[in-house]
Amino acid sequence: MNRTLLKKWFQALAPVGALPEGGVTRLAYSAEEDLMFRSTAGFARQIGLSVTEDCVGNMFLSFPGLEKEPCHIIGSHLDSVPGGGRFDGVAGVLAGLLVMENLRSLDESLPVRVAAFRAEESSLYGLATAGSGVIAGSVNIAHLKNARALSGESLYDAMIRKGYSPGACGLENALDFMELHIEQGRVLFEAKEPLGVVTAIAAPVRLKVTILGRQDHSGATPMDLRKDALCAASEIVLATEAAGHEEKRFATVATVGVANVVPNALNVVPGSVELRIDIRGIDKESIRRTVERVQRAIADIGASRGLSCATETLSSMDPVALAPSMIESLSEAASAAGVSFRRMASGAGHDAMKIAPLVPTGMLFIPCDEGVSHNAAENASLNDIALGAEIMLRSIRLRRSRPAAYPRSTPAGHGRRRLKPS
């Protein structure tokens, strides 16, 4: 694998959305995400690939003439969280591009395509894996219209603003799908293992909680006459943490990641607060129990304080088991190359979980330093990315050499689909 070229690509992308304090911000459908896509398309054209995009801006990099042929797809995303790192998502897209560059340099004929999905992160619109969800059929127009930024703009509006037409598009001519990603945890880092073969992906349930109290003067309003929305919110935050602790033996977690306080002024009793809660795990029943605990706590806290607490489910997904054929071929490829690895579940959500119901899907993790991700300090080794690319290519060769052992899906039936309004 051409590590020199991989380094050149990362260096070219580094300034996009770069912040003075470190890290990058490349939000969904922003100018920075657009530039990430244009730059990556430029890398692809430089090595002789063709570039296409679909109705929501997902990008596909193909060998010329194979744009509509059944292919093994490798992909990930190019957006980031605010103040995020340079490797989250990007490593997977560039690893796929590295595979295609290697095939072209060897003059080897293998049907491989790279996908770069839009809007994987939920930071701006509160809806994760939107680009891959649209082509998988799990995200419809109603979801896109209900997903809104704090500015009020919906994800659907953002797509239209960028010139896209959410409607008829799907994952076409896919034999299978693989995604390489940094682990975003520290299991591999602590174990000093270079690869993780992912067996399942945790599912997130995202809640929006709107707490309506009464906005009053902080000096003139006695403590026993207040309806402080922020105090209620603080109880909900702690109740969410407690609900996560109750289910930690099932690897379920619960986090309040957003708190928007109105009017957010030093001398005003907060009149309203919006919280966004992220609950995820790999055990469906454990997730359900956690959500119920949180919702019950919200109702009790609102009643005890005499406040209105409205809860809305922004998104809800089931844990996803990845294809045994993909797990086995990736594991065998690593073993044959003499590379140490472990089979492991993913606690974070990824585009792969949206593609998994359509075609056999596999996933590789590489370590990130100290397990840090969604953070300016996020760092990973280019050598590990190149190694992951090599193992993915080896696994494709294995599946093609033994189709009975590693059955490939039939691409028919996974073509263009019309997005329904609800």
C-alpha positions in Angstrom: 0.0 0.0 0.0 1.2 3.5 -0.9 1.8 5.1 2.5 3.5 8.1 0.9 0.3 8.9 -1.1 -1.9 8.3 2.0 0.2 10.8 4.0 -0.1 13.3 1.1 -3.9 12.9 1.1 -4.2 13.5 4.9 -1.9 16.5 4.6 -4.0 18.0 1.9 -7.2 17.6 3.9 -5.7 18.8 7.2 -6.5 22.6 6.7 -10.2 21.9 5.9 -12.2 23.2 8.9 -9.0 23.5 11.0 -9.4 25.4 14.2 -6.7 27.6 15.8 -6.9 25.6 19.0 -6.5 22.3 17.2 -9.1 19.9 15.8 -11.4 20.4 12.9 -15.1 21.3 12.3 -16.6 19.9 9.2 -20.4 19.8 9.8 -22.9 18.1 7.6 -23.7 20.0 4.4 -21.4 22.8 5.4 -18.8 24.5 3.1 -16.2 22.5 5.0 -17.9 19.1 4.3 -18.3 20.2 0.6 -14.6 20.9 0.4 -13.7 17.5 1.9 -15.8 15.9 -0.8 -14.3 18.0 -3.6 -10.8 17.3 -2.4 -11.3 13.6 -2.1 -12.9 13.6 -5.6 -9.7 15.3 -6.8 -7.6 12.5 -5.3 -9.7 9.9 -7.1 -9.5 11.7 -10.5 -5.7 11.9 -10.1 -5.4 8.1 -9.9 -7.8 7.7 -12.8 -11.1 7.0 -11.1 -14.5 8.3 -12.0 -16.7 10.3 -9.6 -20.5 10.2 -9.2 -22.9 11.3 -6.5 -26.5 10.5 -5.7 -29.6 12.4 -4.8 -28.3 13.5 -1.4 -24.7 14.0 -2.3 -23.2 10.6 -1.3 -20.1 10.2 -3.5 -19.0 7.0 -5.3 -15.5 6.5 -6.7 -15.3 3.8 -9.4 -13.0 2.4 -12.0 -14.0 3.9 -15.3 -16.5 1.6 -17.0 -17.5 -0.2 -13.8 -19.8 2.6 -12.4 -22.9 0.4 -12.8 -21.2 -3.0 -12.3 -21.7 -5.1 -9.1 -18.8 -4.2 -6.9 -17.3 -4.7 -3.4 -17.8 -1.3 -1.7 -15.5 0.2 0.9 -16.6 3.5 2.6 -17.2 5.8 5.5 -17.9 9.5 6.0 -16.1 12.9 5.7 -17.9 15.1 8.1 -16.9 15.7 11.7 -18.2 16.8 15.1 -17.4 20.4 16.2 -13.8 20.5 17.2 -13.3 16.9 16.2 -10.3 14.9 14.9 -8.8 14.3 11.5 -9.3 10.5 11.4 -12.9 9.9 12.3 -14.5 8.7 9.0 -11.8 10.1 6.8 -9.5 7.1 7.6 -12.2 4.8 6.1 -12.7 6.7 2.9 -9.0 7.1 2.3 -8.3 3.4 3.1 -10.8 2.5 0.4 -9.1 4.9 -2.0 -5.8 3.3 -1.1 -7.1 -0.1 -2.0 -8.2 1.1 -5.4 -4.8 2.9 -6.0 -3.1 -0.4 -5.1 -5.3 -2.4 -7.6 -4.6 0.1 -10.3 -0.8 0.1 -9.7 -0.8 -3.7 -9.8 -3.1 -3.7 -12.9 -5.3 -6.1 -11.0 -8.9 -6.4 -12.1 -11.2 -6.5 -9.1 -14.6 -4.8 -8.9 -14.1 -2.3 -6.0 -15.8 1.0 -5.4 -15.4 3.6 -2.6 -18.4 5.3 -1.0 -18.2 8.6 1.0 -21.4 9.2 2.8 -22.9 12.6 3.8 -24.0 13.7 7.3 -22.8 10.7 9.4 -22.5 12.8 12.5 -25.6 14.0 14.4 -24.0 17.2 15.8 -25.8 19.8 13.7 -29.2 18.3 12.9 -29.6 15.6 15.6 -29.9 12.8 13.1 -26.9 10.4 12.6 -26.0 8.4 9.5 -28.3 10.4 7.3 -26.6 9.9 4.0 -26.2 6.1 4.4 -29.7 6.0 5.9 -31.3 7.6 2.9 -29.9 5.0 0.5 -30.7 2.2 2.9 -34.3 3.3 3.1 -34.2 3.7 6.9 -34.3 7.6 6.7 -37.2 9.1 4.9 -38.3 12.6 4.0 -40.2 13.0 7.2 -37.1 12.2 9.2 -35.1 14.7 7.2 -37.7 17.4 7.7 -37.9 16.8 11.4 -34.2 16.9 11.9 -33.4 20.5 12.7 -30.4 22.6 13.6 -30.7 25.2 16.3 -31.0 27.8 13.5 -34.3 26.1 12.6 -33.0 24.8 9.2 -34.0 21.1 8.6 -31.7 18.5 7.2 -34.1 18.3 4.2 -33.8 22.1 3.7 -30.0 21.8 3.8 -30.0 19.2 1.1 -32.2 21.3 -1.1 -30.0 24.4 -0.4 -27.0 22.4 -1.7 -28.9 21.5 -4.9 -29.8 17.9 -4.1 -33.2 16.3 -4.5 -33.9 13.8 -1.7 -36.0 11.2 -3.5 -35.1 8.2 -5.6 -31.7 6.9 -4.8 -30.4 3.7 -3.2 -27.3 1.5 -2.9 -26.9 0.1 -6.3 -24.9 -2.9 -7.5 -23.3 -3.7 -4.2 -21.9 -7.2 -3.6 -20.9 -6.4 0.0 -19.7 -3.5 2.1 -16.7 -2.8 4.4 -15.8 0.1 6.6 -12.5 0.8 8.3 -12.7 3.2 11.3 -10.7 4.2 14.3 -12.0 2.4 17.4 -13.0 5.6 19.3 -12.3 3.6 22.5 -9.1 2.3 24.0 -9.5 -1.5 23.9 -7.0 -1.9 21.0 -4.7 0.8 22.3 -4.4 -0.8 25.7 -4.0 -4.3 24.3 -1.5 -3.0 21.8 -3.3 -4.8 19.0 -3.4 -3.3 15.5 -6.8 -4.5 14.3 -10.3 -5.3 15.6 -12.7 -7.3 13.5 -16.2 -5.9 14.4 -18.9 -8.4 15.1 -21.8 -6.0 16.0 -22.6 -2.3 16.2 -24.4 -0.7 19.2 -27.6 1.1 18.4 -28.4 4.7 19.6 -31.7 6.0 20.8 -31.7 9.8 20.7 -34.1 11.9 22.8 -34.9 15.6 22.8 -36.3 16.9 26.1 -37.9 20.4 26.3 -38.3 21.7 29.8 -40.5 24.8 30.2 -40.3 26.7 33.4 -40.7 30.4 34.1 -38.2 33.1 33.2 -37.8 35.5 36.2 -35.4 38.1 37.6 -32.8 36.2 39.6 -32.6 38.8 42.3 -36.3 39.6 42.8 -37.7 36.1 42.7 -37.7 34.2 46.1 -36.4 30.6 46.0 -39.7 29.1 46.8 -41.5 30.9 44.0 -39.2 29.8 41.2 -39.8 27.4 38.3 -36.2 27.0 37.3 -35.9 24.9 34.1 -32.1 24.5 34.5 -32.5 23.0 38.0 -34.9 20.4 36.6 -32.5 19.8 33.7 -29.7 19.1 36.2 -31.8 16.4 37.9 -32.6 14.9 34.5 -28.9 14.8 33.6 -28.1 12.9 36.9 -31.1 10.6 36.4 -29.8 9.8 32.9 -26.3 8.9 34.3 -27.9 6.7 36.9 -30.0 4.9 34.3 -26.8 4.1 32.4 -25.1 2.8 35.5 -28.1 0.5 36.1 -27.4 -1.2 32.8 -23.6 -1.0 32.6 -23.2 -4.8 32.9 -24.9 -5.0 29.5 -22.5 -2.4 28.0 -25.3 0.1 27.7 -24.4 3.8 28.2 -26.5 7.0 28.6 -25.3 10.5 28.0 -26.7 14.0 28.0 -24.5 15.7 25.4 -26.5 18.9 24.7 -28.0 21.5 27.0 -29.4 24.7 25.5 -30.4 27.2 28.2 -32.7 30.1 27.6 -32.0 33.0 28.1 -28.6 31.9 29.4 -28.1 35.1 31.3 -26.4 35.6 34.7 -29.2 37.5 36.3 -32.2 35.5 34.9 -33.8 32.4 36.3 -33.7 30.0 33.3 -37.1 29.8 31.6 -36.5 26.8 29.3 -33.9 24.2 28.6 -33.5 21.7 25.7 -31.5 18.6 26.4 -30.4 15.9 24.0 -29.8 12.5 25.3 -27.9 9.7 23.7 -28.6 6.1 24.9 -26.8 3.2 23.1 -25.8 -0.4 23.5 -25.7 -3.8 21.9 -28.5 -5.5 23.9 -31.9 -4.4 22.7 -33.8 -5.1 26.0 -31.2 -3.2 28.0 -31.5 -0.2 25.7 -35.3 -0.4 26.1 -35.1 -0.5 29.9 -32.7 2.4 30.0 -34.9 4.6 27.8 -37.9 3.7 30.0 -36.0 4.7 33.1 -35.0 8.0 31.6 -38.5 8.8 30.4 -40.0 7.9 33.8 -37.5 10.1 35.6 -38.2 13.0 33.3 -41.9 12.7 33.9 -41.4 12.5 37.7 -39.0 15.4 37.8 -41.4 17.6 35.8 -44.3 16.7 38.1 -42.4 17.3 41.3 -41.3 20.7 40.1 -44.5 21.8 38.4 -42.8 22.1 35.1 -43.6 21.0 31.6 -41.2 18.3 30.3 -41.8 17.1 26.8 -39.8 14.2 25.4 -39.4 13.5 21.7 -37.6 10.5 20.2 -35.3 11.9 17.5 -34.1 8.5 16.3 -34.2 4.9 17.4 -32.3 2.0 15.9 -31.7 -1.6 16.8 -28.2 -3.1 17.4 -26.8 -4.6 14.2 -25.0 -7.9 13.9 -22.5 -7.9 11.0 -22.4 -10.7 8.4 -20.6 -13.9 9.5 -19.1 -14.3 6.0 -17.5 -10.8 6.3 -16.3 -11.4 9.9 -14.7 -14.7 8.8 -13.0 -13.4 5.7 -11.6 -10.4 7.5 -10.4 -12.6 10.3 -8.8 -15.1 8.0 -7.1 -12.4 6.0 -5.6 -11.0 9.1 -4.4 -14.4 10.3 -2.9 -15.2 6.9 -1.0 -12.0 7.0 0.3 -12.8 10.5 -1.5 -9.7 12.0 -2.8 -9.9 15.6 -6.5 -8.9 15.9 -9.5 -9.4 18.2 -13.2 -9.8 17.5 -15.1 -7.0 19.2 -18.3 -5.1 19.2 -18.6 -1.4 18.4 -20.0 0.9 21.0 -20.3 3.8 18.5 -22.6 3.9 15.5 -21.3 3.9 12.0 -22.6 4.0 8.4 -22.0 0.2 8.3 -25.0 -0.4 10.5 -27.3 1.3 7.9 -25.8 -0.8 5.1 -25.9 -4.1 6.9 -29.6 -4.9 6.2 -28.9 -4.5 2.5 -25.8 -6.5 1.8 -23.2 -8.6 3.8 -21.3 -6.0 5.8 -18.0 -6.1 7.7 -16.0 -3.6 9.6 -12.4 -3.2 10.8 -11.2 -1.1 13.7 -7.7 0.4 14.0 -6.4 1.8 17.3 -6.5 5.5 18.1 -4.1 7.0 20.7 -5.4 6.6 24.2 -8.8 5.9 22.7 -9.4 9.6 22.2 -11.9 10.6 19.5 -14.4 13.4 18.8 -11.5 15.5 20.2 -8.8 17.7 18.8 -6.2 15.2 20.3 -7.6 12.4 18.1 -4.7 10.6 16.5 -4.1 7.3 14.6 -1.2 5.7 12.7 -1.1 6.0 8.9 0.6 2.6 9.0 -2.4 1.1 10.7 -4.7 2.6 8.1 -2.6 1.1 5.3 -2.5 -2.2 7.1 -6.3 -2.2 7.4 -6.6 -1.4 3.7 -4.4 -4.4 3.0 -6.5 -6.7 5.1 -9.7 -5.5 3.4 -8.2 -6.2 0.0 -7.0 -9.6 1.1 -10.5 -10.4 2.4 -12.1 -9.5 -0.9 -9.7 -11.8 -2.7 -10.6 -14.6 -0.3 -14.4 -14.1 -0.8 -14.0 -14.1 -4.5 -11.8 -17.3 -4.5 -14.3 -19.2 -2.4 -17.8 -18.0 -3.2 -19.4 -21.0 -1.5 -17.7 -20.3 1.8 -18.2 -16.6 1.5 -21.4 -16.1 -0.3 -21.9 -12.8 -2.1 -25.2 -11.0 -2.1 -27.2 -10.5 -5.3 -27.3 -6.8 -6.1 -30.8 -7.1 -7.6 -33.4 -5.5 -5.4 -31.1 -3.0 -3.8 -31.2 -0.3 -6.4 -33.0 3.1 -6.5 -35.8 3.6 -4.0 -38.3 6.4 -3.7 -38.1 8.1 -0.3 -41.5 8.1 1.3 -42.8 11.1 3.3 -43.4 9.0 6.4 
